[in-house]
Amino acid sequence: MTNEQAIVTATDNFYVALNILFTGNSQSMKDAWSHADDVIYMGPDGLYLIGWESIEQMWDSVAVLKLGGRVNPQQLHTVISADMALITCVEIGENEINGKAETVSIRSSTVFHKRSGAWKVIAHQTDLLGYMN
């Protein structure tokens, strides 16, 4: 599989994992990420986390919220090197907060790094969502 094909698969897996997370299951999202101390998360909730331990706890907390809905990438743009890839897009969809549909339309950047032959997320950053912070 070429790096380009592998990044398409890794990106698809990331967004499948995100939508599974909205049902209350964080395992797929945890599997998408590198578990290293240098990973970074700056998400729609306003958090700025460095290191897998903090990020893993955050994913578990988000899963408990069972946000529902679905979010998918649009306007996807990818830059790939031998062992790193940058994915930028607009994440479009909705979550359900207290039974009310909330629109998601945020810019997003995700960095994948090829470690031990597998492409894993090492950084994720999005715009803020008012209902998340």
Secondary structure, DSSP 8 states (H G I E B T S, - for coil): --HHHHHHHHHHHHHHHHHHHTTT--HHHHHHB--STT-EEE-TT--EEESHHHHHHHHHHHHHH---SEEEEEEEEEEE-SSEEEEEEEEEEEEEETTEEEEEEEEEEEEEEEETTEEEEEEEEE---GGG-
